[in-house]
Every structure is written in C-alpha cells, then in structure tokens.
Amino acid sequence: MPGLISFGLREPEEALAFFRQKGYAIAFDHRDVWRQANQGAFTVAKVAQMDLLADFRTHIDAAIQNGTTLQQFIKDMRPNLMRRGWWGRAQMTDPQTKETKVVQLGSPRRLKVIYETNMRTAHSEGQWQRIQSAKDTLPFLMYDHTPSPHERKEHAAWDGLVLRADDPWWQSHYPVRAWGCKCSVIQMSAAMADAAGGESVAPEEKYRSYTNKRTGETIDVPIGVDPEFSYPQGGRLNNLGRLMAERVERSPATWGSVVFDGARERVTPIVMAEYTSWITAIEADRAARLGSRRVVNAISQNIVSQAAKLVGVSLTTSAISLDKGEAMHLLASARKGEKSIPSEWVYALPERLNAPKAVLHDVNSGNLLYVWALDDNRYIRVVVQPNFADQRIKTNAIRSGHVVTIDALRGTQFTLLDGQL
C-alpha cells in the first residue's frame, strides 16, 4: 500500500538524495544539532572523530540504498565500534560545559535508534517529494498510525484523518514527528478518499513551549510532536542543488565524491539551471550582488583516488568551483579568437565536467587538466587548481580554459588520471 514504511526493501531514490545532501556535524548531545540543522547535517551524538562519523554514514547510506536490515546493520557496525573503543560506557568531557561524565557510547539499543531514525526520516522526506509529484491525481493523504512501544495518544487520534496533500496541517504533523514513531501516510485519489469517509477537518493545533537547554533556543512545539522533529516538511530537497554543493564543499573529498557521483544525474539539471542564471547575469553585468564563487561540479571518486595513488595529491574537498572573476575572463576570452573556449562551452561547463575525455595531472604546476576533444586536431583544456585556498575554505578552483593541440597535452610532466587521449 502506498506510503507504508518497509525497511528491508530498496528505498526510493528521493530518500537517498535527501540523505546524501547532508553534511557532517560533530556533536556531544543530540540537541546540539537539531530541527532544520539536523535535516542538513549527519551527526551521531558523542562521535568526536570524523572518520568514525563517516563510517556510520557509509553504513546508513548502504542501508537506505540496499535495504539492509537492522540486524545486519548492527552485525556490521558492532565489531568495528568495539575495536575502535566506541562501545559500552565511558568517560567523556562535554565540550560545552567542560563537565566530565560517564556516557553511553555504542550499544545495540543506540544502533537501533541511529538506524531507525535515519531510515525513517530519509524515507519520510523522499516520500514527501513523491507525494508532491503525484498530488494532481492523488490529492489526498490519510494519516496511518502504527502502534509503537512509546505510544502517543495524539498520533492514535489522528489515525484515519484525511486531508488534502497541500493542507498546512501536514507541514507540522506529517510523520515522522517523534522518536520511535512508525506512523506514515497513504496517498489517495478523490474516489479513495470518499470511500474512506471523505475529507476530514484538520485538528485544532495546540502548542507547548520548549527550551533547548543546549542552545538556549525556545520554540512552540505542536502537542504530539517531539521538539527535535518540529520543522517544515520538504525544506531541504526544495533547494537540493545548492544544498548538495554546500555539502560536497564542506565534506572530505572521499565522501563528497561518493555523494556527488551518486546524485549526478538528478542534481546536474538543477545545478545547470542555477549556473545558467548566474553566468547570464555575469555576462550582462548584473552580478554585483551574486555570490563570488559557485560550486559547479565535483571531482569523481576515481579521480580522487587516482590523484592520491599515482601523484600523491590529497584533495581536501571534491568540489570544483568557479570564481566570478574567472567566469568573466572565460566569457571575455570566448570573444577573442580560436584559442579561447567557445561561449557555449562556458555556459555548459557544469554539464561538460561530468564527462571529460581525459583528466591529467601536471607535475610542473600541480594542477588538474580536464580535457575534451573539440574536433580532430583540437582539444579544450580546463585547468583546475587543487586545494585552492579561498577565504575560509579550500576548493578545487577553475583557473583558466583554452583550446590546445594534442602536443600541449603530451610530455613527461603529465600523468593520466582518468580517460584516454
């Protein structure tokens, strides 16, 4: 039946896209990263090492993609956590209060919470996107309460409630809205809604005040909703292109490349649309208020790996970015002659970066060279400077682009990282 959560089955691509747009956040307490911040950052309370957090993320990602069961997830994670000392109870110092206390690290119960919370929230966000796509023909949602060990009377009272998919009530009550909640929705046609008793009246919303003692933030929370889950539905995926770029830019190169490679087909049209508006404004000299640098693509997993293995280049991030000044230079050069990149290539750059003919490393400059065949005798060469420091971040910056002959791509200083010439 549509809308029912069924772990152990392959999850929809929207759920995976939601999970992969997340960045990382180190947190001592789950309340340190909560509500909307938790929608955009993967965190496990009391995991202080980035490599361990990345390991958790890799296993959750695989569980969403492959339908890994809870039992298998625990079986896979437990030996590694025990080996690394993240198991049982241990003393830790709270970085916020400076208090040293005995805390619970890994345990079957904690792994269950980590698994189920991430699986359910990813599925929920993915399902919400599918609902929006189908609401013209299936305009109604029925709240489907599923009993759980920590029963909430409000959720039971909402069981069978039928409202339009765009009813504002869903923005604050669409499941999942509480720890351990197993509720979902069933999407319906008008005929199905009539057969179920017709459209309901949205329940009166009642609120309670809650103060997060970790952050000091005070919010009004609907009764029946846990504070950590009180945020608008679907807010992150509506800006997936920008959010994906932010996450890739701020994630380690190895993970960022995995994230972007897994979402290239879905994200590229979004990135292209945003980039086209940006580059058009630059060419029309209307970009004064636009961001000075934009992520336009990401280095692939294979190139990240080969750069480290073959030439010893350890990338900080996989993000490939273009500065407004360099974009202006590329556009100006395109008007000047046969050695310049055609303007249509400048406009299609994010899409072109998905499929270069070859990627080389130049030992003399330390740069990466992305190469495409323009015709039988000429090649387009885009120079990317790895680990370019721009204010507070490092990025892989596009520095120039030219049309060259094959002779300019041959020599002992070049190492082929990907593709062929």
Secondary structure, 3 states (H helix, E strand, C coil): CCCCCCCCCCCCHHHHHHHHCCEECCCCCHHHCCCHHHHCEECCCCCCCHHHHHHHHHHHHHHHHHCCCHHHHHHHHHHHHHHCCCCCEEEEECCCCCCEEEEECCCHHHHHHHHHHHHHHHHHHHHHHHHHHHCCCCCEEEEECCCCCCCCHHHHHHCCCEEECCCCHHHHHCCCCCCCCCCEEEEECHHHHHHCCCCCCCCCCCEEEEECCCCCCEEEEECCCCHHHCCCCCCCHHHHHHHHHHHHHHCCHHHHHHHHHHHHHHHHHHHHHHHHHHHHHHHCCCCCCCCCEEEEEECCHHHHHHHHHHHCCCCCCCEEEEEHHHHHHHHHHCCCCCCECCHHHHHCHHHHCCCCCEEEEECCCCCEEEEEECCCCEEEEEEEEEEEEECCEEEEEEEEEEEEEHHHHCCCCEEEEEECC
